[in-house]
Amino acid sequence: MRVMKWSMIALAVSASTSQFAMASSQEESKGFFEDQSLNVLSRMLYMNRDWKNNDSDEQSYREEAGLGVRAIYESGFTQGTVGVGVDAFALGSVRFDGGTGRAGNGLFAQDSSDNLEKTQSKAGGAVKFRLSDTVLKYGNQFTSSPVFATDDSRLLPEVATGTLITSNEIKGLELSAGRFTSLSDQTAMGRDTINGTGLKSANIAGATYQFTDNFVGGVAASDIEDFYKKKYLNLNYTLPINEDQSLNFDFNGYDTKGEGQELAGEADNRIWSLAAAYSLGAHKFTLAHQRSTGDAGYKYGADGNGTIFLANSVQYSDFNNKDERSWQARYDLNMKTYGVPGLSFMTRYITGDNIDTGTNDDAKEHELDIETKYVMQSGPAKDLSFRVRSAFYRGSTGVGNDNNDFRFIVEYPLSIL
């Protein structure tokens, strides 16, 4: 990975030399303070999960509520050939509701007595350097690579620690490579391990190329020490029909092999999804198919709980079990066309079968999701959003316990600088 990282740097430098006539991001830098920004996001989340067929000795209901606040500061880059800057963040959350007997939704950490923490806080930062259109960042950061992605599905996001280099020297081409040595989960306030298993190291690389205005492709690879190695492919094409109509095709695929001690268990898996979406004015209709093969289901977590860029990874289930085949039908409605800007609806149904549980090679699962969201369009509360998400999941024995998952989310983003 080290050789590959330096090869990518050499490519970026070579590209910048050949395109010296074009102004780079660093040449257009206004300065450390002149380009700085400070954004604050407040998120209130109420979440409950109600299991319908748990064994009598298992927890059957979870309910928690709280407020999470994150402040993210990003400086500009100093002027000169090599620009220098810093990024920093402060995260904090407070619990409104949730007791020992209802804990477990991942909003708050539990102490040694299994009591939920009342408040949590964490801060971190990273230093960054920019040469032309290539940025190197070292420290605490949030990542969105399809092979190493920090999750943000609760009050606070996961945080990774390491080095990431991103290059945009060639128009339409983005190259990235990195090495991370720590990953803390959404309730961990220090450099804690995730999922009870420590991340030793994660080496990642990726490339995305915009072939045309309507066609983009990407590849990525990772080596998660003593867990697994992954390869990833994405192809996305949009076919415009007219001003109100278009077709979009999105393919995502992973090939995972076990590495070292395979601390997450056997990881031999190949999984892919293909989604086709037809947009007609305010309406969008999506059909998707996803298929998993190999000696195990698709695994993620040690590389971030957001590392599953697949069509049928939805609110509750990921439909990523061994040998599983799943289908999705989805409908989206944007009410702006009908005079209510900011209001939207979504519903989808996913069904999966052919699951190999070890004792049953044709287990099944299905999920129905219903969601509505409203974003304030003007006034003092502009961009304040309200979101309701409901999932109804049912699965065969050995796949998952029947569950109703309900979430109410209020978010308010504020730009200070």
Residue pairs with C-beta under 8 A, 6 or more apart in sequence:
1 177
1 179
1 203
1 205
1 223
4 177
4 205
5 165
5 177
5 179
5 205
8 165
8 167
8 175
8 177
8 205
9 134
9 165
9 167
11 167
11 169
11 175
12 131
12 132
12 133
12 134
12 167
12 169
12 175
13 131
13 132
13 134
13 169
15 167
15 169
15 170
16 24
16 131
16 132
16 133
16 134
16 169
19 169
19 170
24 132
24 133
25 130
25 132
25 133
25 168
26 77
26 81
26 82
26 83
26 130
26 131
26 132
26 133
27 132
29 35
29 76
29 77
29 78
29 79
29 83
29 130
30 76
30 79
31 76
31 77
31 78
31 79
32 75
32 76
32 77
32 78
32 84
32 85
33 75
33 76
34 76
35 75
35 76
35 77
36 73
36 74
36 75
36 76
36 417
37 73
37 74
37 415
37 417
38 71
38 72
38 73
38 74
38 415
38 416
38 417
39 71
39 72
39 413
39 414
39 415
39 416
40 69
40 70
40 71
40 72
40 413
40 414
40 416
41 69
41 70
41 72
41 411
41 412
41 413
41 414
42 67
42 68
42 69
42 411
42 412
42 414
43 67
43 68
43 69
43 70
43 155
43 409
43 410
43 411
44 65
44 66
44 67
44 68
44 409
44 410
44 411
45 65
45 66
45 67
45 68
45 107
45 154
45 155
45 407
45 408
45 409
46 64
46 65
46 96
46 97
46 407
46 408
46 409
47 62
47 63
47 64
47 65
47 105
47 107
47 154
47 405
47 406
47 407
47 408
48 61
48 62
48 63
48 64
48 105
48 405
48 406
49 61
49 62
49 63
49 104
49 105
49 403
49 404
49 405
49 406
50 60
50 61
50 403
50 404
50 406
51 58
51 59
51 60
51 61
51 401
51 402
51 403
52 401
52 402
52 403
52 404
53 401
53 402
54 60
54 401
59 101
59 104
61 102
62 102
62 103
62 104
62 105
63 97
63 98
63 102
63 105
64 95
64 97
64 98
64 102
64 103
64 105
64 107
64 108
64 116
65 95
65 96
65 97
65 98
65 107
66 93
66 94
66 95
66 96
66 97
66 98
66 107
66 108
66 155
67 93
67 94
67 96
67 155
68 91
68 92
68 93
68 154
68 155
68 156
69 91
69 92
69 93
70 89
70 90
70 91
70 92
70 156
70 157
71 89
71 90
72 87
72 88
72 89
73 86
73 87
73 88
73 89
73 417
74 85
74 87
75 85
75 86
75 87
76 83
76 85
77 83
77 84
77 85
77 128
77 130
78 84
78 85
81 131
82 129
82 130
82 131
83 129
83 130
83 131
84 127
84 128
84 129
84 130
85 127
85 128
85 129
85 130
86 125
86 126
86 127
86 128
87 125
87 126
87 128
87 137
87 139
87 141
88 123
88 124
88 125
88 126
89 123
89 124
89 125
89 140
90 121
90 122
90 123
91 120
91 121
91 122
91 123
91 156
91 157
91 159
92 119
92 120
92 121
92 122
93 107
93 108
93 119
93 120
93 121
93 155
93 156
94 118
94 119
95 107
95 108
95 116
95 117
95 118
95 119
98 105
98 107
98 108
98 116
99 115
99 116
100 110
100 113
100 114
100 115
100 116
103 110
103 114
103 116
105 154
106 154
106 185
106 186
106 187
107 154
107 155
107 187
108 116
108 117
108 120
108 155
108 187
109 116
109 117
109 120
109 187
109 188
109 189
110 116
110 117
111 117
117 187
120 156
120 187
120 189
121 189
122 156
122 159
122 184
122 188
122 189
122 190
124 139
124 140
124 159
124 161
125 139
125 140
126 137
126 138
126 139
126 140
126 141
127 137
127 138
127 139
128 135
128 136
128 137
128 138
129 135
129 136
129 137
130 136
132 169
133 167
133 168
133 169
134 165
134 166
134 167
134 168
134 169
135 165
135 166
135 167
136 163
136 164
136 165
137 163
137 164
137 165
137 166
138 162
138 163
139 161
140 159
140 160
140 161
141 159
141 160
141 161
141 162
141 164
142 150
142 152
142 157
142 158
142 159
142 160
143 149
143 150
143 160
143 164
143 178
143 180
143 304
144 150
144 306
145 176
145 178
145 204
145 206
145 220
145 222
145 307
146 206
146 218
146 220
146 232
146 234
146 252
146 307
146 309
147 204
147 206
147 220
147 221
147 222
147 230
147 232
147 303
147 307
148 160
148 178
148 180
148 202
148 204
148 222
148 303
148 304
148 307
149 303
149 304
149 306
149 307
149 309
150 157
150 158
150 159
150 160
150 183
150 304
150 305
150 306
151 157
151 158
151 186
151 304
151 305
151 306
152 158
152 186
152 306
153 186
153 305
153 306
154 186
154 187
155 186
156 186
156 187
157 186
158 183
158 184
158 185
158 186
158 194
158 304
158 305
158 306
159 183
159 184
160 180
160 182
160 183
160 304
161 180
161 181
161 182
161 183
161 191
162 178
162 179
162 180
162 181
162 182
162 202
163 178
163 179
163 180
164 176
164 177
164 178
164 180
165 176
165 177
165 178
166 174
166 175
166 176
167 174
167 175
167 176
168 174
168 175
172 209
172 210
172 211
173 207
173 208
173 209
173 210
174 207
174 208
174 209
175 206
175 207
176 204
176 205
176 206
176 207
177 204
177 205
177 206
178 202
178 203
178 204
178 205
179 201
179 202
179 203
179 204
180 199
180 201
180 202
180 204
181 199
181 200
181 201
181 202
182 191
182 199
183 193
183 194
183 199
183 202
183 302
183 303
183 304
184 190
184 191
184 192
184 193
184 194
185 192
185 194
185 195
185 305
186 305
188 194
193 199
194 301
194 302
194 304
194 305
195 301
195 302
197 227
197 263
197 264
197 302
199 224
199 225
199 302
199 303
200 225
200 226
201 224
201 225
202 222
202 223
202 224
202 225
202 302
202 303
203 222
203 223
204 220
204 221
204 222
204 223
205 220
205 221
205 222
206 218
206 219
206 220
206 221
206 232
207 218
207 219
207 220
208 216
208 217
208 218
209 216
209 217
209 218
210 216
211 217
214 237
214 238
214 239
214 240
215 235
215 236
215 237
215 238
216 234
216 235
216 236
217 233
217 234
217 235
217 236
218 232
218 233
218 234
219 231
219 232
219 233
219 234
220 230
220 231
220 232
221 229
221 230
221 231
221 232
222 229
222 230
222 303
223 229
223 259
224 230
224 259
224 302
224 303
225 259
225 260
226 259
226 260
226 261
226 262
226 263
227 258
227 259
227 260
227 262
227 263
227 264
227 267
227 299
227 302
227 303
228 256
228 257
228 258
228 259
228 262
228 264
228 267
228 299
228 302
229 256
229 257
229 258
229 259
230 254
230 255
230 256
230 257
230 303
231 254
231 255
232 252
232 253
232 254
232 255
232 309
233 251
233 252
233 253
234 250
234 251
234 252
234 253
234 309
235 249
235 250
235 251
236 248
236 249
236 250
236 251
237 248
237 249
238 246
238 247
238 248
238 249
239 246
239 247
239 248
239 249
240 246
241 247
244 279
244 280
244 281
245 278
245 279
245 280
245 281
246 278
246 279
247 276
247 277
247 278
247 279
248 275
248 276
248 277
248 279
249 274
249 275
249 276
249 277
250 274
250 275
250 277
250 311
251 272
251 273
251 274
252 272
252 273
252 309
252 310
252 311
253 270
253 271
253 272
253 273
254 269
254 270
254 271
254 272
254 298
254 310
255 269
255 270
256 267
256 268
256 269
256 270
256 271
256 294
256 298
256 299
257 267
257 268
258 266
258 267
258 268
259 267
263 302
264 299
264 301
264 302
265 296
265 299
266 295
266 296
267 296
267 299
268 294
268 295
268 296
269 292
269 293
269 294
269 295
269 296
269 297
269 298
269 299
269 322
270 292
270 293
270 294
271 290
271 291
271 292
271 293
271 294
271 298
271 310
271 320
272 290
272 291
272 310
273 288
273 289
273 290
273 291
273 310
273 311
273 312
274 288
274 289
274 290
274 311
275 286
275 287
275 288
275 311
275 328
276 286
276 287
276 288
277 284
277 285
277 286
278 284
278 285
278 286
281 337
282 333
282 334
282 335
282 336
282 337
282 338
283 331
283 332
283 333
283 334
284 330
284 331
284 332
284 333
285 330
285 331
286 328
286 329
286 330
286 331
286 332
286 348
287 327
287 328
287 329
287 330
288 311
288 312
288 327
288 328
288 330
289 311
289 325
289 326
289 327
289 328
290 310
290 311
290 312
290 319
290 320
290 324
290 325
290 326
290 327
290 328
290 352
291 324
291 325
291 326
292 298
292 319
292 320
292 321
292 322
292 323
292 324
292 325
293 323
294 322
295 322
296 322
297 320
297 321
297 322
297 324
298 308
298 310
298 318
298 320
300 307
300 308
301 307
308 318
308 320
310 318
310 320
311 328
312 318
312 319
312 320
312 326
312 328
312 350
312 352
313 319
313 320
314 328
314 348
314 350
314 367
314 369
314 391
315 367
315 369
315 371
315 389
315 391
315 405
315 407
316 367
316 369
316 391
316 393
316 403
316 405
317 350
317 352
317 365
317 367
317 393
317 395
317 400
319 326
319 350
319 352
319 365
321 352
321 355
321 356
321 357
321 363
321 365
321 399
322 355
322 356
322 357
323 354
323 355
323 356
323 361
324 352
324 353
324 354
324 355
325 352
325 353
325 354
326 350
326 351
326 352
326 353
327 350
327 351
327 352
328 348
328 349
328 350
329 348
329 349
330 346
330 347
330 348
330 349
331 346
331 347
331 348
332 344
332 345
332 346
333 344
333 345
333 346
334 344
335 341
335 342
335 343
335 344
335 345
336 342
336 343
341 377
342 374
342 375
342 376
342 377
343 372
343 373
343 374
344 372
344 373
344 374
345 371
345 372
346 369
346 370
346 371
346 372
347 368
347 369
347 370
347 371
348 368
348 369
349 366
349 367
349 368
349 369
350 366
350 367
350 369
351 364
351 365
351 366
352 364
352 365
352 366
353 362
353 363
353 364
354 361
354 362
355 361
355 362
355 363
355 364
355 365
355 396
355 399
356 363
357 363
357 396
357 397
357 398
357 399
358 398
359 398
360 396
360 397
360 398
363 395
363 396
363 397
363 398
363 399
364 395
364 396
364 399
365 393
365 394
365 395
365 396
365 399
365 400
366 393
366 394
366 395
367 391
367 392
367 393
367 394
368 391
368 392
369 389
369 390
369 391
369 392
370 389
370 390
371 387
371 388
371 389
371 390
372 387
372 388
373 385
373 386
373 387
373 388
374 385
374 386
374 387
375 383
375 384
375 385
376 382
376 383
376 384
376 385
381 412
383 412
383 413
384 410
384 411
384 412
385 409
385 410
385 411
385 412
386 408
386 409
386 410
387 407
387 408
387 409
387 410
387 411
388 407
388 408
388 409
389 405
389 406
389 407
389 408
389 409
390 404
390 405
390 406
390 407
391 403
391 404
391 405
391 406
392 404
392 405
393 400
393 402
393 403
393 404
393 405
394 402
395 401
395 402
